[in-house]
Amino acid sequence: MRISLFLSAFAVSLITLTAPVQALQLSAGLKPVVVPQGQLDPIRRAMHETPDWKLIEPHLPDPATAPIDLLEMQGDLLRVRRFPEDALDYYNYALGRGGDQADLYNKIGITQMELGNTSVARAYFQHVIKIKRKDPQGWNNLGAAEFMGHNFSGAIQCYHHAIRINKKYAVSHSNLGLVYIEQKDFSSAKSELTLALKLDPQIFQHNSSAGVSLHTMSAADRANFCFQMAKVYARAGDEAEMLHQLQTASEAGMDIRYEMSNDRDLTRYVNDPRLLELVRIAKSLRDTRGLHSSTVASALPPAASANQEVQR
């Protein structure tokens, strides 16, 4: 799930342990706690045996002597290389050496979101806005955490707060649009997504500036999101991106030709040969997925009856 720097988005860490321990750490002032190398969890130990890690390890900066900005940058690189727990180490090393708290708490929170620790991430973002009240990233990221926790009214409040601080903050406008889609308020969603696209024409096409990841949405919500985006792109005159969004909506199960026939921006494309072809391809994909699911289901052993004890 992407938030401001992207969640993208998204074990146990040397510094940020389990959620209960983390919560105690946060209440004590968010001071890092380092776990000795020998106490790493099995999954992380296995990650440290991979070829990627063997290439990275010799070049890791010394936490005791490296400049703060280098420690933070190393955390960023480790996140990109999919070593989030090690990224947390380096963010905390930078924090312990006097790095910018708001910036590092944001990054730690984002990494925790990627690890699925939403409540821990929320605590970090709350601390960001406590120490830097006018940080739009902090408010935006807190909104993303509230969204992931299904607190949609709280998410809307946070996104509005970020936008009041920076009216041109495209990320919060796109995130706000996603919340409105979740609430089935498609008119407000379209307005926010249109504004986000106007502020940043690339916002829905790259991984560094869009909203909460679509994998958090149901297939129906994903279809609605893509259909709304198709209308935005139609108005902008970008037919290629419009067709891409319509194809995604169709693959998610929406009857796009029916929906398009009732929309003034899209109705003229209902019988477009390009659209007819993508609808045909999307139907073929859906049929193939359904056949695969049926085949897998038929190969599974019978489910235990209600009065049988499930083996653990």
N, C-alpha and C positions, 0 to 999 in steps of 0.2 A: 503494500500500500504505500503511496507516495504522499508525504505531507508537504512541508515546505522545501526540504532538501530531498524529498522522496522516500517513500516507503516502498519502498519498493520492495510495497513493497516488503523484506523482509525476510536452549542448552544452558548450560551453566557457564558463567564467566569467572576468570581469575578474580575480578574486582567486583562485579555485580553478580551475586550468588543467586539463590532462589528468591522468588518474589517475597516470601515472609522475611527473609534476612534483609533483602533490599529495603523493605518497608521500614525495618528497624534502623537501617543505615540512613534512610532519608530523614526519619524523625530525629536522628542524632545530628543532622546537619550535612548530609550528603557527603560524608568523608569516605574516600575510597578504601576498600579492604582488599588486600592482595592475598590470593591463595597460592601456596607453594606449588611449584611445577609438579611435584609428585602426587598432589591431591586433585589433579585435573580429572574431570569426569571421563568415562570411557570414550564417548563420542568425540570429545575434543582431542583426546590423546590420539585417536585414530586419524582425525583431521591433520594432526601434526606429523603423521607418517606419509602423507600424500606427496607426490612429486611437486605440486604447486608450493606446498609449504617448505619443502627442502630448497626450493629456489629463492623463496622470500627470506627465510630465517637468517642466512649469513649477512643480509643487508639491513637488518633491523637496527635502528639507532639505540644507543645506550640510554635508558630512561633517566639515569643519574646525571648525565653530562650533556645530552643533546639539547639544542635550543627548543624552547616551548613550541614555536611554530612548526618545527620539524616533527615533534612528537604528535602534534595534532594532524599534520599532513599524513603521517604514517597511519594514523587511525582511519583517515579518509580512504587511503589506498587499501587497507585491509578490509574495509567495508565493501569496496568495489570488487575485491578478489574473493568475496564471500567467506571471510573469516571474522564474523561479527563479534565474537567473544574477545578475540585478540584486538579488534578495533576498540572495544570498550577499555581494554587495558591501557592503550596508548592515549585515549581521551582522558582517562583518569590520571595517567602519568603527567600529562600536560596540566590538568587541573591541580594536581598536587604541587606542581612547580610554579603555580601562580597564573595559569592561563585564564583567558576571558571566561568567566563563569557562565554568562548567558549563552554564549556561542557553544561552549562545550556541553552544557546541560541540554541544549537543544539537540545536539548530535548524539549524546548518550540516550536521550529519550527516543529519538528516531530509531536508533539501533535496537533499543528494547522493543519498540513496536514491531520491527522486523522479526524479532525473536518470539513475538506473540505475547510479550509481557505488557499488556495494555495498561493495567493499573499502575505498574511501576513507571511506565512512560508518562502517564498522566501526572504522577507526583513530580517528576522532573520538570515537565512543562509548567506546572503550577509554580514551581520554584523560580523558573525563568521570569514569569510575569510578576512575581513578587519582588525580584531584585532589579528588574528592568521593565517597568510598567508599560512603556510605550514601544515594546518590541513586537512588531507585527508577526514575525515568525513564531514567537512564543505563543501568541494568541491563536494563530492559524494551526499550529501543531497541537495545541490543547483541544481545539475544535475537532481535529482528526481523531484524537484519542476518545473524545466524547462520542463522535460518530461511530467508531468501532465498538463502543460500549452501548450503542443504540440509544444514547441520550441525545435525540435529535434537536430538541429545543435548546439544550446546552451548547451543542455544536453550532447552531445558528447564531446564538449570542456571541460565541467566540469569534466566528468568522466576521460578523458585523463589527466587532471591536477591532479586529485586524484591519478591516476596510476603513473604519473611521480614522485609524492612524495613518494608513496609506491607501488613498482612494484608487490608486493605480496598481494595487497588488493583485495581479491576475490570478495567482494561485488560490487566494481565498474566494474570489468570485467563482472559479471553477468548482472548488470544493462546496461552496454554498449551493451551486446548481445541482450537485449530486445529492445533497440533503433534500432539496425540493423534489427531486425525482423519487427519492425514497418515500416521501410523503405524498406522492402522486400529484404534486402541484406543478404540472408541466409548463404552465404559463410563466411562473416565476423562474423555473429552471431554465427555460429557453432564454429569458432575459439575462440571467447571470452568465450562462454559457456564451451567449452572443457577446456580452461585454468582455468576458475573459479572452475570447478569441480576438476581439478588437485590440485589447491591450497587449496581447502576445499572440501573434498569428501562428506561432509554432507550438502553442501550449499543449495541444492534444496529439502532437506528433513526435515528441521526444521525452526522455525519461527524467528531465531535470526541472520541469515546471508545472506539471499538471496535478490533478487532485487525487483523492483517495483511490487506491487501486480498484479496478473493476471486479477483481475476483472476490471482493467482499459483498458483491451484489448477487441477487438471484438471477437466473436466466431471463426472467420476465423484466426485471429492473434493468438488466444490461441491454436488452432489446429496446426498452423505452429510452434509455440514455442515448443509444446509437441513433435511434430515430429522431430524437430531438436535435442531436448534432448534425444529422443529415439536413434538417431544415435550416440550421444555422449556416452550413456550407452552401446550401442552395441559394440563400439570400446573398451570400458573399461571392457567388459566381464560380465557386470551386467545384466543378462537376466530378472530378476524379475522387476527391475526398468525400463528396456527398455519396457517390456510388459505393465507396468502401464502407461507409457507415451503414448504408442500407443493406449491404451484403451481410455485415456482421449481425444486424438486427434480424434479418431473415434466417440466418444460421441459428440464432437463438430461439427461433420458433414463431416470430411475429409474421402475420399476414400483411406484408408491407404494401402490397398493391391495394388492398382494401383501405388501409390507413392513409395511403398517399392520395387516394381518390377523394378524401375529405379534407385535404390540406391544400391551401391556395398556392403554397410555394412548391409543392411536389406533384400536384395532379397532372401537370403536362408531361411528366416522365413515366406515367403509368404503363404506357405501351411502347416505351423506348426499347429497341432491340437489346441494348446493353443491360437494361434492367431485367428484361425477360430471361436473358441468359444467366444473370447472377442468381435470379430466383430459382431457376432450374438446377444450378450447381448447388445452391444452399439446400434445396430439398433432397438432392442426392446425398449430400453430406449427412443430413439429419437421418435419412433412411439407413445409411451405412452405420452410423452410431447406434441406432436402435437395434439393428441386427446384431452388432457386436455385443451390446449389453445383454440381449436375449441369449446369445451363445454362451457368454460367460456365466449367466445366471443358471442355465441348464446344466452347466458342468460342476456347479457347486453341490456339496452334499446337502441333504434335507436339513432344514432348520430344526433345532431341538424343540420339542413340544413344550407347552407352557409349564407342565409339571415336572420337566426334566431339569436337573441342575446343570447350569452352564459350566463347562470346564474352564479353569483359569490358569 
